[in-house]
């Protein structure tokens, strides 16, 4: 059967001319496994979704997303609640989901592992009606995602993302949110409100160290505003697995939640900014996506759309 590979040619700050090299490598790797390769390079926003929809209609056996968390999200939204599994070739700025799934950063090995893997179910989250597979959130990270995604930003890659974050940190104004979960209702002034299916933003920055992609739950992490200088000094805890020790940080495992604010909220799903309303609903879809990876096994049951 055919295997479709969808390549984002500029993921991770790569130059467009690398697209041909990536396409040739993908064609060779899939062919070497004995499958029929269908290799496509995206040309515009939304193109990966269109290519994934066409692949599902052709009943391919596997779709490989070659890109970062945004590319993965665009393709995974199409494959969710369907029988066609997703493979990942990580090439983004952070590769949060790929890192948590233990996927090799070397493209040839990532492709080979996906082709050999027995697909397993993993969860999806939903915020404001948009599916996510790694992390969604409101607050500072969503603000930075919007700046990074702005048309005036012509440069991609980790260095540019870090630069934007550093410049925005001191001027960012936290919002006041009313958060309702099965455990109760609370109001907080927060730097960020993160809903995690996976443990990390990317580059091993773990905002929710205990999160698992296949446990049927989401990890709700709230970082309340204390003193900005204190928040900055505590940032290294993201890389030591001790984010829970940051003053003002709370964590809660939920299957659903509601987040409300007096003004419309910008949120992000897997790093892609979305303009929302004054109330956002959050929920988990256990086992919503079949994932073909060579390592971490998953436990969730196959889903029924709801």
N, C-alpha and C positions, 0 to 999 in steps of 0.2 A: 504493500500500500504506500501511498504518497506521504511524505513528511514535508510540511510547510515551514520555512524559515523566514521570519519577518525581521528585517534589520533596520535599526535606526542609525543612519550613517554619521550622525553628529553626537551621539550619546557620549557623555563623559568628556566633552570638549574635543572629540576627535575631528579631524579635518574631513570634509566631504569626500576627498579622493580616496580615503581608506575604504569606502563602500565596496569598491571592486575587489579589494583584497579580502574583505570579510565575506563577500558573496562567493568568491572562488573557494575559500576555505570551507564554507558551509556546504557547498555543492560536493566537494571532495569527501568531506567527513560523512555526509549522509549516504553518498554512493558507496563508500567503503564498507558501510554496514549492511549493504544490500537493499536499501530502501530507495524509492524514487524521490529525488529532491525537487522541491518547488521553492525557489529562492527569490524573495522580493525585497526591494529597498524602499523605505517610505520616502515620500516626496513632500509631505505637508502634514499639518496637524489633522488628526482624525483618519489618516490614511491607514495606519496600523489596524484600527478597528474595522475598516472596510475590507482589508485583506483577510483579517481573521474571520469575518462573517462569510466571505467567499470560500475560505478553506473549510469551514464547518459545513457549508452547503455541498461541498465536494466530498464530504465524509472522509477526510484525511485521518490518518491514525494518530498524528501528533502535530502540534503547532509549537515551534520554538520561537521565543521572543528574545531577540538579541538587542539589548539596550539596558536602560536603567529602570528604576521603580516606576517612573511615569509610563514608559513603553510597556512594561509588564502589566500595569493596571489597565491600560487601553485594550490590550489583547485579552487579559483575564476576564474583564467584564463581559466579553462576548462568549467566552468558554464556560463561565459559571452556570451551573445547573444543567450542563450538557455532558455528553459522554466523551468528547474529544479532550485529551489531557494537554497540559501546558508544560513545556520545557523552557529552561532559562539559560541564556548565555550572557552573563553579567558584563556590562561595559559602561555603567553609569558613573556619576560622581560619588555616590555613597554605597549603592548596591546593598541596601539594608536587608531586604528579603532574601536575596541570594546568599548573603553571608550567613544568615540564620539557618538556611536550608543546607549549608555546607557545600555549596556548589563551587567547583573549581573555577578560578579566575582565568585559566587558560582556555580559550575558546574551543580548541579541538577536544580537550578532555571533557569540558562541559557538555558538548554535543554528544560525544560518545557515551557519557554516563546517562544522559536523557534517553538516548535511543535504546539502551539496554534496560532501563529501569522499569519496574512494575509500577504503574501509576497508582497513587494513593490519594485519598481525600484530605483536603485541608480546609480550614474555615475561611469565611470572608466576613468582613464587617460592613456595616452600612451607616453612613452619616448623611443626614439631609437628603436621603434618596439616592446617594452615590455609593457604589460598592468600593471597598478598599481591601487590600490583602496584606499590607504591611502595617502602616500607621496612618491615622487621620488625626486632625487636631485643629484647635482654635487658639488664637493668641499669637505669641511671638513667632513661632515656627511658620504659621500660616501667613503672617505679615512678610516674613523673609521670602517665602515661596512666591508670594505675589510680586515682590520686587524683582526676584530672580526671573520670573516669567514675563515681566513687562517687555513689550516690544522694543523699548529703548535699550535693553540689555542684549547686546549682540555677542556676548562671550559666555560660553558654558564652562563646565568643569568645577572641580572642588575649590580651587583657589579663588575663583570669582564668588562662589557661594559663601566661603568663609569671609571674604572681604565685605560683602553686603551685610552679613550677619554682624560683623564687628562694628560697622558704621551705624547700624540700626539699633544696636543694643541700648545705647544711652538715651536715645530720643523716643524709644517706644513707650506708649502709654497703655498700661494694662487695662483690661476691661473688667466689669463686674458681671458675674454670671450666677444664675440660679441653676443648680444641678440637682436633678431628681433621679434617684436610682431605687431599686427595690429596698435598699437599706434606709432610705429617708431623703429629706430635702435639705439643702444648705445653700447659702449665698456666700460668695467669695470674690475677692479682687485678685485676679490671677494673671501671672505672666504667660502661662500656657495651660491649656486643658488638652491632654493627649489621650486618645483612645487607641490602644495598641493590640494588634493581632499577633505581631511579632515583637521581639524584644528591643529592636534598635532602629534609630533613624538611618544609620549607615555609618561606614568607617568605624564600626565597633563602638559607637556612642549609644549606650544602652539606657534608654529612657524607662524601660519596663523589664528589668532583668529576669523576672519570673514568667514572662509571657511565653505561651506555646501556641503554635499555629493550628493545633489539632485538638484542643481541649474543650471546644464548644463554649468558650468564654472570651471576653475581652478584658484587658487591663486598663482601667481608668486612672490616669496619673494627673494630679492637679498640683501645679507649683504656684502657691500663693505668693503675692508680692510682699517682701519684707523690706530689706534695703537692697538697692540695685548693686552696690559694690559687693555685698555679701553673696548675691546670686552669681556674680562674675567669678568671685573667688572659689565658689563651690562647683563651677562647671567641670573641673577635672573628674568629679565623681561619676560623670557619665561614662567614663572610660575605665572605671575601677569596679563597676557593679554596685556602687554604694549610693545611688541617687536618692534612695529613701532617707538618707541621713541629711539631705539638704534641708535647712530650716524652711518650714512652710510646705513641704512636700507630703502629699498623701496619696495612697494607692488603694484601689478597690477593684475586685474582680466582679464583672457584671455581665449579664446577657442582654441588657437593655438600659437605656438612660435617656433623659431629656435635658438639654442645655438651653437656657433662655437668657436673653440679654435685652436691655432697653433699646438697643440700636441693632440694625442688621449686622450679622457677623460674616466675616470672610473666614472660610475654613479651608483645609487642604485634605485631599485624599491621595496618599502615596506621593506627596510632594507637589501635586497639581492644585493650584488655588481655585476655589469656587466661591462665588458670592451667594450667601444664604440670607435667610430672613432673621427674625428675632427669636425664633425657636427652632432647634434642630433635634430630631429624633435619632437615636443611636440604637443599633441592634446587631446581633451576631447571626450568621447563617452557618450552622455547623456543617462541615464537610461539603461546602458548596462548590469547590473546585478540585478537579483531578490534577495532581501535580506529578510530573515525571522527574524525579531526582535520584541521585545515586546513594544518598546517605539517609538523613533523618526520616525515620518511619513516622507515620501518622496514625492517629487512633480514631478519628471521628467517623461516624457512619455516613453513608451516602445520603444526600439531602433530598428533600422534596421542596420545590420552589414555594415560597410563601410571601 
